[in-house]
Amino acid sequence: MSAVKSMAKSMYRGFFFLLLLSLLLLGATLLLAVLADPPLMYESVQKAFGMN
């Protein structure tokens, strides 16, 4: 039974690690997009969320 618990624990740990990596990658991509061209990124955000 402890082998099953250990396997489930490592599976959850791996899942959360992958989730963390994907969020970091998304954040880095957005940061680079903003740094590359701030006015264009601001316009895209306004269009996407319907802000005036």
FENURBEL-V492981 format. One line per field, one symbol per residue. ss: DSSP state (@ for helix, = for strand, . for the rest). burial: + if it has 16 or more other ideal C-beta (glycine too) atoms within 10 Angstrom, else -. A space follows every 50 residues. Layout:
ss = ???
burial = ???
This chain:
ss = .@@@@@@@@@@@@@@@@@@@@@@@@@@@@@@@@@@@.@@@@@@@@@@@@. ..
burial = -------------------------------------------------- --
